[in-house]
């Protein structure tokens, strides 16, 4: 059997094939449209699943941050009543805070914006003596916490002791002249 285009064209001119041909074109178009719509629905479902998972992660992180912040607020209250706290006393109090926490890596207190109290000291020696007024990377957030009187969350930042983390800074004002202690701690640090 030989292929003859003229014969095919003449057969299509026969009006009995026309409804069949139109039905075939409509079925093919409907199939393509249905497949396209199916792809769109699938992509929307994937997007919704990702948004749901991201929402759960966000809620978990926010909950952990809120819990950590409340723990440190306790130390903030103690420091406001004991402005001349020793390193030993600071370490005892901070040990209770960090004992059960896995997201809090260390806690530092910076009277007059210079870190003088640190827990734990091991692994954080590089941060002791840090003057926030002289550190370009952390100065703005430290001064904002001092000047605003509010908690300032900064990060991710490169930590002097290595790694990166988010740092929450709490200003503590003591006495009538309002000398300040800046209480800060990295949250969600990648240092282990």
Secondary structure, DSSP 8 states (H G I E B T S, - for coil): ----HHHHHHHHHSHHHHHHHHHHHHHHHHHHHHHHHHHHHHHHHHHHHHHHHHHHHHHHHHHHHHHHHHHHHHHHHHHHH-TT--HHHHHHHHHHHHHS-SSB--EEEEETTB--EEES-TT-GGGTT-BGGG-HHHHHHHHHHHHH-S-EEEEEEE-TTSSEEEEEEEEEEETTTTEEEEEEEEES-S--
